Amino acid sequence: MYPNSKYNSGNVPHGGIYVDCYRPNDPENPNAGGTKLGTYRVESISPKPGAILTKRPDIDGGKGGWFIIDGDTEGNAVIQRNVATTPTLDNGDYFDAALGVDAVGAPIAERFVIHGPDRPADAGYRKMSLSIIVDQNAINVVPRDPLNGN
């Protein structure tokens, strides 16, 4: 059950996902664990796999081919936080989520690291726009289970 939920026909969630955000205990080794800051609502998130496109013109400047190299997955997110119970997020804080699925439909768990958060004040709650980057080297990535509250 989601916070403040009164009735949900068909167990269809609305308006984003909940995540647990953490601050690394050791920024030099974020895989060593972090301190939980609280549970936040991700209103929207748009990670985009990066790519580097390199073109190879021929000796006369004509078309000679090209290749693509995978880059980092980066994007933007809007996160709501409760004014009274959750601290403002900062550079290096992170959350785990499974936003994508692989070829057989299994969820892909990823760690999203926050950078460049803003600090606007809205009516009754705080909504933060921020940039995210996926940590490809993260281990022990465990998304929050929305049905069990874990």
WOVENLIN-V398524 format. One record per backbone hydrogen bond with DSSP energy under -0.5 kcal/mol. NH is the residue of the N-H (numbers start at 1). CO is the residue of the C=O. E is the energy in kcal/mol with one decimal. If there is no record, write none. Layout:
nh: [NH & NH]
co: [CO & CO]
e: [E & E]
This chain:
nh: [5 & 11 & 12 & 13 & 17 & 19 & 21 & 21 & 22 & 23 & 25 & 26 & 29 & 30 & 32 & 33 & 35 & 36 & 37 & 38 & 40 & 41 & 42 & 42 & 43 & 43 & 44 & 46 & 48 & 50 & 52 & 53 & 54 & 54 & 56 & 57 & 58 & 61 & 67 & 69 & 71 & 74 & 74 & 75 & 76 & 77 & 78 & 79 & 80 & 81 & 86 & 92 & 93 & 94 & 95 & 96 & 97 & 99 & 99 & 100 & 102 & 105 & 108 & 109 & 110 & 112 & 112 & 113 & 113 & 114 & 115 & 118 & 122 & 122 & 124 & 126 & 128 & 128 & 130 & 131 & 132 & 133 & 134 & 135 & 136 & 138 & 142 & 144 & 146 & 149 & 150]
co: [2 & 8 & 9 & 11 & 42 & 40 & 19 & 38 & 94 & 35 & 33 & 33 & 26 & 27 & 29 & 30 & 23 & 34 & 21 & 21 & 19 & 80 & 17 & 40 & 41 & 78 & 78 & 76 & 74 & 72 & 69 & 51 & 52 & 67 & 65 & 55 & 62 & 58 & 54 & 52 & 50 & 48 & 72 & 132 & 46 & 130 & 44 & 128 & 41 & 126 & 82 & 114 & 90 & 22 & 112 & 20 & 110 & 97 & 108 & 108 & 106 & 102 & 100 & 107 & 97 & 95 & 110 & 111 & 133 & 93 & 131 & 129 & 120 & 125 & 122 & 81 & 79 & 126 & 77 & 115 & 75 & 113 & 73 & 111 & 134 & 135 & 140 & 96 & 144 & 145 & 145]
e: [-2.0 & -1.2 & -0.6 & -0.7 & -1.6 & -2.7 & -0.6 & -2.4 & -2.9 & -2.1 & -2.3 & -0.6 & -2.1 & -0.5 & -2.2 & -1.4 & -2.9 & -0.5 & -3.1 & -1.0 & -3.1 & -1.6 & -3.5 & -0.6 & -0.9 & -2.3 & -1.4 & -2.6 & -3.3 & -1.2 & -2.8 & -0.6 & -0.6 & -2.7 & -3.3 & -0.6 & -1.8 & -2.2 & -2.3 & -2.1 & -2.8 & -2.0 & -0.6 & -2.0 & -0.6 & -2.5 & -2.6 & -2.8 & -3.1 & -2.7 & -1.7 & -2.9 & -1.9 & -2.4 & -1.9 & -0.5 & -2.3 & -0.6 & -0.5 & -0.7 & -2.5 & -1.8 & -2.7 & -0.7 & -2.8 & -3.2 & -0.6 & -0.6 & -2.9 & -3.2 & -2.6 & -2.2 & -0.5 & -1.1 & -0.8 & -1.9 & -3.5 & -0.5 & -2.5 & -2.0 & -2.3 & -1.8 & -2.7 & -2.3 & -1.0 & -1.2 & -0.6 & -0.8 & -0.8 & -1.5 & -1.0]
